[in-house]
Amino acid sequence: MKPTLLVLAAGMGSRYGGLKQVDPIGPSGETIIDYSIYDAIKAGFGKIVFVIREQFEEDFKRRFVSKLDGRIELQFVNQEIFKVPEGTTYREDREKPWGTAHAVLMAKDVIKEPFAVINADDFYGANAFHTMADFLLNGATEKENCMLGYLLKNTISENGSVSRGICKADEHEHLVNVVERTHIEKLPEHIAYLENNRWYSLPEDATVSMNFWGFTPNVFDHISSQFKSFITEKGNELKSEFYIPSVVTSLIETNAIQFKVLSSNSQWFGVTYKEDKEKAVRAIKALIEAGEYPNQLWK
């Protein structure tokens, strides 16, 4: 059974100033998502599932359904604030979505096979998708899932702070924990994260999660259980978020699932801020000139 690719695209792009997930960066109007899907198809994925906000569903369908028809199965699920466990409550004035783990949970009813999770606005590279597909086809079990890691120094924006999951692995390349740092910057002398108004240094070669995870379907039950506890505890907070790293850390600590840390020699880049787009356009142009991609993806 071919693995599925779950694309997290429900973010509003607040820092970027628009719906960056569908902003063109390729010479024929391709988005970062287009390149991820192209790489996924070549790597052997059999289905794409988009997690989006309902208000953007028609826009996404207009952009992707026709071009992918006959190439790969495509489905859409919606992430909305009101989608919480029965019997739980939250503040009615909350506007912020519940986070990446909640986004994954939205696909519970449409994914029954091993699957990978990616951000819509990150470029992961062809080799990364092949590495992930190989694991999902040949190494994934209900007790062994995975994460694809990148070096921190290669994932920093020159234009502002970024959020990264800082990872620690053991001698067997199994993840020990992953801690979400929501404000990391490249300062004049080093890379550091800000917490409680203090800066803490981070090593440039630290392994970070870029939300490229490999899961088996049993993870949905774990996420569902943890989300109910999260809403019970923090549902009345305006900005608390239910992150994938917190779910993974809990699964590791309880010995429910272990996570193999995979690595890739693929180039990574993302579009967090408008100023990042120019760099992304140049990177895609260089990959096309190197023969990695055709000038027009969907001929």
Backbone bond lengths (Angstrom), bond angles and torsions (degrees), N, CA, C in turn:
res aa  C-N    CA-C-N  psi(-1)  N-CA   C-N-CA  omega(-1)  CA-C   N-CA-C  phi
1 M - - - 1.456 - - 1.535 109.74 -
2 K 1.322 116.21 126.26 1.455 120.38 -178.74 1.531 110.79 -69.03
3 P 1.341 117.70 144.10 1.463 119.77 177.74 1.525 111.64 -73.30
4 T 1.318 114.90 162.66 1.467 122.91 179.10 1.526 109.52 -107.72
5 L 1.327 116.49 149.56 1.461 122.14 174.12 1.519 108.61 -108.94
6 L 1.338 116.59 120.02 1.455 122.94 178.14 1.530 108.47 -100.53
7 V 1.319 116.74 116.91 1.467 122.46 -175.43 1.520 109.68 -103.78
8 L 1.333 116.42 116.89 1.461 121.33 179.93 1.524 109.35 -83.84
9 A 1.319 115.66 105.20 1.469 120.76 -174.06 1.518 112.50 -131.07
10 A 1.329 116.83 25.17 1.469 119.56 -177.41 1.518 113.05 -88.45
11 G 1.345 117.75 -6.71 1.465 120.38 -178.28 1.516 112.16 -66.42
12 M 1.297 115.75 148.45 1.467 120.57 -178.54 1.527 112.25 -86.53
13 G 1.344 117.13 -9.30 1.459 119.12 -178.38 1.518 112.50 67.73
14 S 1.342 116.70 44.28 1.461 120.31 -173.72 1.525 112.72 -62.49
15 R 1.343 117.12 -42.52 1.469 118.63 -179.31 1.521 111.35 -71.76
16 Y 1.333 115.52 -30.52 1.469 120.22 -177.68 1.522 111.67 -78.90
17 G 1.333 116.29 -26.82 1.453 119.50 176.94 1.517 113.98 91.82
18 G 1.320 118.03 23.33 1.455 121.12 179.14 1.504 110.65 173.09
19 L 1.318 116.49 -175.92 1.458 120.97 -179.82 1.527 108.36 -83.00
20 K 1.330 115.95 79.51 1.460 121.91 -171.25 1.514 113.13 -64.91
21 Q 1.354 116.98 -20.45 1.460 119.29 -177.75 1.525 112.97 -61.08
22 V 1.325 117.34 -24.57 1.466 119.74 -177.96 1.535 111.13 -116.33
23 D 1.313 117.28 21.59 1.452 121.50 177.03 1.532 108.77 -81.86
24 P 1.338 119.39 126.94 1.469 120.66 -176.17 1.522 112.88 -70.66
25 I 1.347 115.68 138.83 1.465 120.90 174.01 1.527 111.30 -128.75
26 G 1.327 118.40 -14.68 1.459 122.15 179.54 1.508 112.18 -89.99
27 P 1.332 118.32 164.08 1.467 122.15 -175.62 1.519 114.15 -66.58
28 S 1.337 116.88 -20.32 1.470 119.87 178.65 1.525 111.23 -112.07
29 G 1.328 115.85 26.65 1.456 120.63 177.42 1.515 114.78 86.30
30 E 1.344 117.80 13.15 1.458 120.56 -178.60 1.530 111.44 -69.87
31 T 1.321 115.82 144.58 1.459 122.16 174.47 1.525 109.04 -96.71
32 I 1.334 116.12 170.67 1.467 119.00 174.29 1.521 110.03 -59.12
33 I 1.327 116.94 -37.63 1.473 120.11 178.84 1.519 110.64 -59.03
34 D 1.324 117.09 -40.00 1.473 120.05 179.49 1.524 111.02 -56.95
35 Y 1.318 116.19 -44.34 1.468 119.69 -178.88 1.527 111.15 -67.70
36 S 1.323 117.20 -37.52 1.462 119.83 177.23 1.527 111.02 -64.01
37 I 1.324 116.55 -43.93 1.465 120.14 179.98 1.524 110.43 -66.28
38 Y 1.322 117.24 -41.82 1.462 121.45 177.59 1.531 110.53 -57.97
39 D 1.342 115.94 -46.86 1.468 120.21 178.63 1.524 111.34 -64.26
40 A 1.324 116.99 -39.50 1.461 121.23 -179.19 1.527 111.36 -64.19
41 I 1.316 116.65 -42.86 1.466 120.49 178.88 1.529 110.19 -61.35
42 K 1.324 116.82 -45.94 1.472 120.56 -179.56 1.524 111.67 -66.26
43 A 1.348 116.73 -27.06 1.467 120.59 -179.35 1.520 112.35 -82.77
44 G 1.333 117.77 -12.42 1.458 119.71 176.06 1.522 116.29 110.17
45 F 1.339 117.19 10.97 1.462 119.18 175.22 1.528 109.36 -70.99
46 G 1.337 115.93 148.12 1.462 119.46 -174.64 1.513 115.58 -111.30
47 K 1.330 117.29 -9.10 1.470 120.26 -177.30 1.526 109.28 -154.06
48 I 1.327 115.85 144.37 1.458 122.79 173.58 1.528 108.09 -114.77
49 V 1.325 116.44 130.75 1.464 121.10 173.69 1.525 107.83 -121.14
50 F 1.321 117.01 121.73 1.457 122.86 176.22 1.518 109.99 -93.33
51 V 1.336 116.74 131.68 1.460 121.56 167.89 1.517 106.44 -100.74
52 I 1.350 116.66 115.81 1.458 121.11 -174.51 1.525 110.06 -137.43
53 R 1.307 115.88 167.82 1.461 120.88 170.45 1.526 107.87 -80.62
54 E 1.306 116.56 143.02 1.465 120.50 -177.46 1.523 112.20 -56.41
55 Q 1.337 116.76 -34.86 1.461 119.80 -177.18 1.526 112.94 -67.44
56 F 1.341 117.18 -17.83 1.462 120.37 179.67 1.535 112.89 -105.10
57 E 1.330 116.85 3.60 1.464 119.43 -173.06 1.519 112.54 -61.21
58 E 1.316 117.05 -44.64 1.462 119.16 -178.09 1.523 111.58 -64.54
59 D 1.335 116.13 -37.01 1.465 120.15 178.35 1.517 110.34 -63.76
60 F 1.334 116.98 -45.23 1.461 120.40 179.03 1.525 111.27 -63.91
61 K 1.307 117.34 -43.57 1.471 120.30 -179.37 1.518 110.54 -63.16
62 R 1.320 116.44 -40.49 1.465 120.75 179.71 1.526 110.90 -62.47
63 R 1.320 116.68 -34.18 1.460 120.81 -176.61 1.523 113.77 -84.44
64 F 1.359 117.90 -27.62 1.460 118.90 -169.63 1.527 115.83 -118.81
65 V 1.321 118.82 -28.49 1.464 119.71 -172.71 1.524 111.82 -61.45
66 S 1.326 117.85 -51.23 1.466 119.89 -174.82 1.522 112.40 -67.77
67 K 1.330 116.98 -40.30 1.468 119.44 -176.58 1.530 112.33 -69.83
68 L 1.358 116.59 -26.52 1.470 119.73 -178.18 1.525 112.62 -98.69
69 D 1.329 117.06 -3.42 1.460 120.64 179.94 1.527 110.44 -59.50
70 G 1.325 115.58 124.22 1.460 120.67 -179.36 1.521 113.84 86.70
71 R 1.307 117.23 -8.31 1.471 121.17 -179.65 1.529 111.73 -98.98
72 I 1.342 116.65 -39.79 1.458 121.40 -177.12 1.527 108.48 -164.25
73 E 1.332 116.91 149.51 1.465 121.11 177.07 1.526 109.13 -67.72
74 L 1.331 116.42 143.03 1.456 121.44 -174.91 1.522 109.92 -135.51
75 Q 1.341 116.65 130.85 1.465 121.62 177.09 1.525 110.13 -136.50
76 F 1.334 115.55 159.32 1.463 122.05 -179.67 1.515 109.64 -129.05
77 V 1.348 115.82 138.92 1.462 121.52 170.95 1.520 107.43 -131.42
78 N 1.325 116.03 154.93 1.461 120.62 -175.39 1.526 111.90 -108.16
79 Q 1.327 115.36 136.02 1.456 121.77 171.21 1.520 108.03 -104.50
80 E 1.329 115.78 118.85 1.453 121.37 179.38 1.523 109.47 -133.59
81 I 1.312 116.33 151.48 1.461 121.13 -177.83 1.523 111.78 -59.24
82 F 1.333 117.18 -35.93 1.465 120.15 -174.77 1.532 113.39 -73.47
83 K 1.329 117.90 -7.24 1.467 120.10 -178.60 1.522 110.16 -84.81
84 V 1.323 114.22 82.66 1.461 122.75 -179.57 1.528 108.69 -125.11
85 P 1.344 118.26 162.73 1.464 120.54 -178.79 1.533 112.18 -60.21
86 E 1.305 114.60 144.70 1.459 120.50 178.39 1.531 110.14 -57.62
87 G 1.322 115.30 135.45 1.454 119.48 178.18 1.524 114.38 91.34
88 T 1.345 117.59 -4.74 1.468 120.83 178.81 1.527 109.43 -104.36
89 T 1.328 115.82 159.58 1.459 120.56 -178.23 1.525 110.66 -131.17
90 Y 1.332 115.82 164.09 1.463 121.74 176.62 1.519 108.37 -152.61
91 R 1.316 116.36 166.72 1.460 120.98 -178.91 1.521 110.86 -66.81
92 E 1.321 116.49 130.69 1.456 120.80 -176.91 1.524 112.73 -67.79
93 D 1.338 116.69 -22.23 1.467 119.18 -179.09 1.523 112.27 -90.13
94 R 1.321 118.13 6.61 1.469 120.66 177.62 1.525 109.24 -67.95
95 E 1.338 115.93 135.53 1.465 121.78 177.63 1.520 112.32 -117.83
96 K 1.316 117.24 -24.14 1.468 121.60 -176.21 1.527 110.23 -75.61
97 P 1.355 118.43 134.76 1.476 120.88 176.37 1.530 110.96 -61.26
98 W 1.316 116.42 166.32 1.467 120.76 -174.50 1.517 114.11 -81.17
99 G 1.318 119.62 -4.89 1.463 120.58 175.00 1.512 114.89 108.89
100 T 1.335 114.74 178.15 1.467 121.20 -170.70 1.529 113.86 -67.54
101 A 1.331 118.00 -36.44 1.470 119.05 179.91 1.526 110.66 -68.33
102 H 1.321 116.29 -37.16 1.469 120.44 174.69 1.525 110.18 -63.44
103 A 1.332 117.29 -38.73 1.468 120.99 177.85 1.530 110.66 -60.42
104 V 1.323 116.43 -44.53 1.473 119.93 178.27 1.522 110.46 -60.69
105 L 1.321 117.11 -42.14 1.464 121.76 -178.13 1.529 112.26 -59.46
106 M 1.323 117.32 -28.07 1.466 121.07 -179.17 1.527 112.78 -62.79
107 A 1.339 116.88 -18.42 1.475 120.71 -177.56 1.528 112.74 -95.48
108 K 1.317 116.95 7.69 1.465 121.02 -173.76 1.526 113.09 -54.51
109 D 1.327 117.32 -38.62 1.463 120.31 -173.95 1.525 114.03 -84.06
110 V 1.332 117.70 -8.58 1.474 118.97 -176.06 1.519 113.43 -116.87
111 I 1.339 117.96 -4.42 1.468 120.85 179.22 1.524 109.54 -118.55
112 K 1.323 116.20 118.27 1.465 122.45 -179.93 1.530 111.78 -121.87
113 E 1.321 117.77 11.88 1.452 123.43 -176.23 1.523 109.12 -130.97
114 P 1.340 119.15 166.77 1.475 119.82 174.60 1.523 110.28 -54.46
115 F 1.326 116.06 143.64 1.462 118.93 -175.06 1.525 111.37 -146.86
116 A 1.316 114.04 155.87 1.457 121.48 175.03 1.516 108.88 -109.36
117 V 1.336 115.75 151.48 1.461 122.57 177.47 1.520 108.70 -117.91
118 I 1.333 116.91 133.56 1.463 121.04 174.62 1.522 110.48 -136.39
119 N 1.329 115.88 160.46 1.462 121.59 169.31 1.523 109.04 -82.64
120 A 1.315 116.20 144.03 1.462 119.95 179.69 1.520 112.67 -68.89
121 D 1.326 117.26 -26.57 1.470 119.74 -173.25 1.524 113.14 -103.17
122 D 1.327 117.51 18.09 1.462 121.84 176.18 1.520 110.49 -115.65
123 F 1.330 116.10 138.28 1.463 122.21 174.53 1.528 107.68 -99.45
124 Y 1.336 116.56 119.74 1.461 120.38 -173.13 1.532 114.19 -102.60
125 G 1.320 117.87 -25.32 1.457 120.88 177.46 1.514 113.90 96.87
126 A 1.338 115.96 148.48 1.463 121.79 -174.48 1.522 112.91 -59.88
127 N 1.334 117.19 -43.76 1.468 120.15 -178.00 1.524 111.41 -61.85
128 A 1.314 116.70 -35.19 1.462 120.67 179.71 1.523 111.01 -62.97
129 F 1.315 117.43 -40.95 1.471 120.46 179.33 1.522 111.65 -68.69
130 H 1.334 117.12 -37.66 1.473 119.88 176.31 1.531 110.60 -64.81
131 T 1.331 116.28 -41.88 1.463 120.77 179.06 1.526 110.62 -62.04
132 M 1.326 116.43 -44.67 1.460 121.08 179.83 1.529 111.55 -66.52
133 A 1.325 117.21 -45.17 1.466 120.50 -179.28 1.522 111.11 -61.27
134 D 1.333 116.35 -40.39 1.472 120.09 179.18 1.526 111.02 -61.82
135 F 1.328 116.53 -41.49 1.466 119.15 178.73 1.524 111.06 -66.11
136 L 1.326 117.12 -45.60 1.464 120.29 -177.38 1.525 111.93 -64.40
137 L 1.324 116.48 -32.07 1.466 120.55 179.83 1.521 112.60 -81.92
138 N 1.322 117.27 -32.31 1.468 120.14 -169.50 1.526 115.75 -122.12
139 G 1.334 118.38 -15.56 1.458 118.68 -175.03 1.514 115.53 -124.05
140 A 1.337 116.89 -17.78 1.456 120.02 -174.12 1.522 112.13 -74.37
141 T 1.322 115.85 134.13 1.462 122.65 172.60 1.521 107.56 -136.65
142 E 1.312 117.31 173.18 1.462 120.01 179.47 1.520 111.81 -63.89
143 K 1.329 116.96 -19.64 1.459 121.24 -179.79 1.528 112.64 -105.32
144 E 1.336 117.80 -5.95 1.470 121.71 -177.99 1.526 109.48 -135.58
145 N 1.323 115.84 103.53 1.452 122.92 174.43 1.527 107.67 -108.91
146 C 1.320 119.37 -166.93 1.464 118.48 -175.62 1.519 113.07 -153.55
147 M 1.304 115.04 168.16 1.456 124.40 173.97 1.518 108.04 -139.43
148 L 1.325 117.23 140.04 1.455 120.22 175.97 1.520 108.26 -101.29
149 G 1.340 116.30 120.36 1.458 121.12 -173.01 1.521 113.73 -102.27
150 Y 1.322 114.81 155.58 1.455 123.04 177.23 1.527 109.06 -131.25
151 L 1.347 116.77 160.31 1.458 120.71 177.00 1.530 109.79 -78.15
152 L 1.317 115.94 134.65 1.461 121.33 -177.85 1.528 111.95 -52.52
153 K 1.342 117.57 -45.05 1.471 120.90 -175.02 1.521 112.71 -61.31
154 N 1.348 116.46 -21.79 1.464 120.11 -179.17 1.525 112.67 -92.44
155 T 1.324 116.84 3.98 1.464 119.43 -175.19 1.527 113.31 -123.80
156 I 1.331 116.70 11.57 1.461 120.84 -177.04 1.529 110.75 -90.53
157 S 1.317 116.24 138.36 1.461 121.08 174.24 1.526 109.05 -86.40
158 E 1.332 116.07 142.53 1.464 120.94 175.32 1.525 110.89 -81.77
159 N 1.310 116.80 -3.90 1.464 120.43 -168.67 1.522 114.97 -114.18
160 G 1.336 116.85 9.74 1.457 118.92 178.70 1.514 111.79 155.47
161 S 1.309 116.24 -173.85 1.463 121.10 -177.40 1.523 111.38 -76.86
162 V 1.339 115.57 156.66 1.456 121.95 177.00 1.528 108.58 -133.17
163 S 1.324 115.57 162.73 1.461 121.80 174.84 1.520 108.36 -108.04
164 R 1.337 117.20 130.27 1.455 121.36 -178.86 1.532 110.17 -140.23
165 G 1.315 116.17 148.23 1.453 121.57 172.27 1.520 108.93 -91.30
166 I 1.317 118.16 112.17 1.468 122.09 -178.95 1.531 108.40 -84.46
167 C 1.337 116.08 125.66 1.462 121.09 -169.86 1.528 113.19 -109.44
168 K 1.311 115.27 146.73 1.456 122.61 172.87 1.517 107.54 -126.31
169 A 1.347 117.02 129.23 1.462 121.61 -179.49 1.520 110.37 -120.43
170 D 1.338 116.43 156.78 1.460 120.50 177.77 1.529 110.62 -91.75
171 E 1.346 116.53 -173.57 1.463 120.58 -175.77 1.528 112.87 -68.47
172 H 1.337 117.10 -14.60 1.468 121.53 178.60 1.524 111.87 -98.45
173 E 1.338 116.01 12.39 1.462 122.61 -179.85 1.523 112.23 62.46
174 H 1.322 115.12 31.24 1.459 120.27 171.42 1.523 108.78 -101.06
175 L 1.308 115.22 140.08 1.449 121.44 -177.95 1.529 110.33 -65.83
176 V 1.325 116.13 130.60 1.466 121.68 175.52 1.519 109.46 -91.62
177 N 1.317 116.32 -46.59 1.465 120.52 173.98 1.522 109.74 -162.66
178 V 1.306 115.68 164.74 1.457 122.22 175.36 1.524 106.96 -139.94
179 V 1.330 114.99 124.87 1.461 120.91 -175.77 1.524 109.09 -114.01
180 E 1.324 115.87 122.81 1.460 120.51 -179.69 1.525 110.00 -76.82
181 R 1.334 115.20 118.77 1.466 121.36 174.01 1.523 106.94 -107.64
182 T 1.321 116.64 116.38 1.457 120.36 -169.58 1.527 114.27 -90.97
183 H 1.337 117.99 -3.08 1.469 120.06 178.73 1.529 108.86 -144.63
184 I 1.335 115.63 89.66 1.469 122.18 178.20 1.523 108.10 -113.96
185 E 1.330 116.27 135.12 1.460 120.88 178.91 1.519 111.17 -136.57
186 K 1.330 114.88 155.46 1.450 121.28 170.78 1.521 107.29 -90.41
187 L 1.331 115.88 104.90 1.461 121.50 179.18 1.526 109.34 -86.38
188 P 1.325 119.12 171.63 1.471 120.42 -176.92 1.526 114.37 -54.49
189 E 1.323 118.56 -35.36 1.462 120.44 -174.69 1.530 114.08 -111.03
190 H 1.312 118.50 -15.65 1.455 120.02 -176.95 1.522 110.45 -166.78
191 I 1.348 115.02 172.87 1.458 121.49 173.69 1.527 107.65 -94.67
192 A 1.324 117.13 136.72 1.465 119.89 -176.70 1.518 110.27 -149.66
193 Y 1.334 114.72 160.93 1.456 119.15 174.16 1.525 109.59 -117.39
194 L 1.332 114.49 151.43 1.457 121.37 -177.70 1.521 109.67 -103.30
195 E 1.318 115.20 129.25 1.460 120.49 177.85 1.528 108.79 -148.14
196 N 1.319 115.49 127.19 1.468 121.24 -178.86 1.529 111.76 51.34
197 N 1.347 114.26 43.33 1.472 122.17 176.05 1.532 113.94 66.64
198 R 1.333 116.85 18.75 1.467 121.12 175.71 1.523 109.93 -125.75
199 W 1.354 115.37 145.51 1.456 120.95 178.25 1.534 109.97 -96.10
200 Y 1.344 115.75 138.13 1.464 121.89 177.98 1.528 108.51 -127.80
201 S 1.323 116.60 128.09 1.470 121.36 -176.81 1.525 111.76 -68.46
202 L 1.331 115.10 149.78 1.457 122.92 174.53 1.525 108.77 -129.85
203 P 1.338 119.22 140.89 1.465 120.69 177.41 1.526 111.52 -69.96
204 E 1.317 116.20 141.67 1.464 120.60 -178.27 1.517 112.58 -61.19
205 D 1.361 116.53 -31.14 1.461 119.82 -176.60 1.529 112.66 -94.43
206 A 1.331 117.04 16.23 1.465 119.89 175.93 1.526 109.52 -61.78
207 T 1.328 116.37 141.28 1.463 120.43 175.63 1.517 108.86 -81.11
208 V 1.315 115.58 130.36 1.460 119.47 -179.78 1.518 110.70 -123.71
209 S 1.309 114.09 151.22 1.460 121.03 173.72 1.513 109.05 -88.46
210 M 1.325 116.05 129.39 1.453 121.25 173.48 1.526 109.75 -106.92
211 N 1.322 115.51 28.77 1.465 122.65 -179.65 1.522 112.08 62.42
212 F 1.334 116.41 36.24 1.468 120.49 172.57 1.527 105.87 -108.41
213 W 1.329 115.07 93.49 1.453 122.55 -174.63 1.518 111.11 -113.08
214 G 1.333 116.12 151.37 1.457 121.81 172.99 1.518 109.17 -118.19
215 F 1.331 116.86 121.33 1.456 121.88 -176.09 1.526 111.61 -125.57
216 T 1.331 114.85 159.23 1.461 121.46 166.01 1.524 107.35 -104.12
217 P 1.345 118.72 157.05 1.472 120.76 -171.27 1.524 115.25 -60.32
218 N 1.330 118.61 -21.90 1.467 119.52 178.72 1.520 112.76 -63.40
219 V 1.332 116.94 -15.68 1.466 119.77 179.88 1.529 111.28 -64.56
220 F 1.337 117.26 -25.84 1.469 119.85 -178.96 1.531 111.99 -60.55
221 D 1.312 116.96 -39.21 1.463 119.50 178.97 1.521 111.15 -64.49
222 H 1.343 115.99 -39.35 1.467 120.07 177.48 1.531 110.88 -64.57
223 I 1.332 116.14 -44.22 1.467 119.95 -179.22 1.530 110.39 -64.11
224 S 1.325 116.24 -42.77 1.463 120.86 -179.69 1.520 111.57 -59.09
225 S 1.318 116.15 -45.01 1.460 120.87 179.53 1.527 111.20 -63.85
226 Q 1.337 115.88 -44.27 1.465 119.55 -179.20 1.529 111.76 -68.18
227 F 1.335 116.73 -34.74 1.457 119.33 -179.60 1.527 111.41 -66.85
228 K 1.316 116.72 -37.92 1.462 119.93 177.68 1.532 110.25 -61.51
229 S 1.330 116.16 -41.60 1.473 119.90 177.31 1.530 110.65 -65.73
230 F 1.335 116.20 -39.74 1.460 121.47 179.78 1.533 110.66 -61.67
231 I 1.321 116.96 -47.71 1.466 120.75 -178.78 1.527 110.61 -64.49
232 T 1.308 116.40 -40.12 1.462 120.28 178.73 1.527 110.98 -60.41
233 E 1.333 115.49 -39.54 1.460 120.80 -176.63 1.521 113.06 -84.37
234 K 1.331 117.92 -39.60 1.462 120.71 -169.57 1.530 114.42 -125.62
235 G 1.320 116.31 10.97 1.462 119.68 -176.94 1.511 114.63 -61.10
236 N 1.326 118.15 -23.79 1.457 121.03 -178.90 1.526 113.28 -93.49
237 E 1.340 116.06 7.08 1.453 119.88 174.07 1.525 109.24 -90.31
238 L 1.319 116.83 147.01 1.465 120.20 -175.13 1.524 113.58 -79.18
239 K 1.343 117.53 -31.04 1.461 119.02 -170.41 1.526 114.85 -124.34
240 S 1.329 119.08 2.51 1.461 120.11 179.61 1.527 109.76 -65.00
241 E 1.344 116.03 141.81 1.466 120.67 -178.73 1.524 111.28 -128.51
242 F 1.304 114.33 148.63 1.462 124.08 -178.14 1.528 107.72 -99.70
243 Y 1.350 115.72 96.56 1.467 121.17 -172.24 1.534 112.45 -91.87
244 I 1.328 115.83 150.45 1.464 121.09 173.84 1.529 111.25 -56.63
245 P 1.352 120.48 -45.81 1.463 119.63 -179.20 1.529 114.00 -55.92
246 S 1.324 118.01 -35.96 1.464 119.46 179.75 1.519 110.90 -68.40
247 V 1.324 116.75 -36.52 1.471 120.82 175.96 1.517 110.07 -64.62
248 V 1.327 115.76 -47.78 1.465 120.84 -178.54 1.524 111.11 -60.98
249 T 1.326 116.57 -44.91 1.463 120.00 179.77 1.526 110.89 -59.28
250 S 1.308 117.09 -41.84 1.464 120.74 178.45 1.526 111.19 -63.80
251 L 1.327 116.95 -41.03 1.471 120.96 179.25 1.524 111.16 -64.08
252 I 1.326 116.32 -37.46 1.464 120.84 177.81 1.526 110.54 -67.87
253 E 1.328 115.76 -46.84 1.462 120.59 -176.51 1.519 112.76 -64.10
254 T 1.322 117.14 -30.28 1.469 120.84 -179.85 1.530 112.33 -94.85
255 N 1.355 116.29 4.53 1.473 121.87 -179.22 1.529 112.90 59.73
256 A 1.319 116.56 26.24 1.462 120.30 178.68 1.527 111.14 -75.95
257 I 1.341 115.64 -44.48 1.468 122.17 179.30 1.519 107.83 -144.68
258 Q 1.332 117.27 139.21 1.456 120.42 171.01 1.528 109.12 -105.63
259 F 1.323 114.82 154.96 1.463 119.87 -173.39 1.522 110.36 -124.13
260 K 1.326 115.31 118.97 1.452 121.76 175.71 1.524 108.93 -76.56
261 V 1.327 116.78 132.52 1.463 120.47 177.78 1.527 108.30 -91.68
262 L 1.307 116.51 110.02 1.457 122.49 177.92 1.521 109.19 -92.35
263 S 1.310 116.56 154.77 1.462 120.07 176.28 1.515 109.06 -127.53
264 S 1.309 115.45 158.58 1.457 120.61 -178.19 1.523 109.69 -141.30
265 N 1.324 115.93 148.20 1.462 119.34 175.69 1.525 111.58 -92.25
266 S 1.345 115.96 9.48 1.460 119.92 178.76 1.521 111.40 -68.40
267 Q 1.313 114.98 151.74 1.453 121.65 173.43 1.527 108.82 -77.46
268 W 1.339 116.74 136.09 1.461 120.97 174.69 1.523 109.27 -113.09
269 F 1.316 116.62 142.96 1.453 120.64 165.82 1.526 108.23 -155.22
270 G 1.311 115.00 158.57 1.459 120.08 -178.28 1.505 111.25 -139.95
271 V 1.320 114.88 169.90 1.460 121.02 179.17 1.520 107.69 -124.50
272 T 1.326 114.57 87.98 1.463 120.53 177.69 1.529 110.10 -88.75
273 Y 1.325 116.22 -40.59 1.459 122.14 -178.35 1.532 109.66 -121.25
274 K 1.331 115.91 158.47 1.465 120.12 -179.82 1.527 111.16 -55.21
275 E 1.332 116.07 -35.97 1.460 120.10 -178.03 1.527 112.40 -67.63
276 D 1.349 117.25 -18.77 1.465 121.07 178.78 1.528 112.00 -73.88
277 K 1.326 116.68 -19.47 1.464 119.71 -174.01 1.527 111.89 -62.13
278 E 1.324 116.95 -42.12 1.466 120.46 -178.32 1.531 110.95 -57.99
279 K 1.326 116.22 -43.41 1.468 120.68 178.16 1.521 110.83 -62.82
280 A 1.331 117.39 -40.10 1.461 121.51 179.58 1.527 110.97 -65.13
281 V 1.327 116.73 -41.46 1.471 120.92 178.48 1.524 110.21 -61.28
282 R 1.332 116.77 -44.09 1.476 120.65 179.27 1.531 111.06 -63.97
283 A 1.329 116.80 -40.06 1.466 120.50 -178.76 1.521 111.09 -65.08
284 I 1.325 116.97 -42.94 1.467 120.59 178.04 1.523 110.51 -64.06
285 K 1.319 116.60 -42.27 1.468 120.89 179.21 1.531 110.34 -59.22
286 A 1.336 116.89 -41.99 1.465 120.79 179.73 1.526 111.24 -65.92
287 L 1.321 117.52 -38.63 1.469 120.97 179.29 1.531 110.86 -67.65
288 I 1.315 116.24 -37.10 1.470 119.93 176.75 1.525 110.15 -65.43
289 E 1.316 116.43 -43.97 1.465 120.71 179.41 1.520 111.60 -65.21
290 A 1.334 116.76 -27.53 1.467 120.93 178.07 1.529 112.18 -83.84
291 G 1.327 116.65 -1.78 1.455 120.55 177.68 1.517 115.19 86.39
292 E 1.349 116.28 10.28 1.470 119.49 -179.62 1.527 111.86 -73.41
293 Y 1.325 116.74 -32.00 1.464 121.31 -178.59 1.519 109.25 -137.02
294 P 1.333 117.00 152.20 1.470 119.40 172.95 1.522 109.25 -74.40
295 N 1.309 115.61 161.33 1.467 120.42 -179.79 1.516 111.68 -63.87
296 Q 1.338 116.03 -29.36 1.461 121.54 176.63 1.527 107.16 -128.10
297 L 1.343 117.83 115.50 1.465 120.65 -173.82 1.520 113.24 -65.51
298 W 1.315 116.36 -48.76 1.476 120.09 -169.86 1.520 111.18 -106.98
299 K 1.317 115.87 74.35 1.463 120.48 179.22 1.513 110.09 -78.30
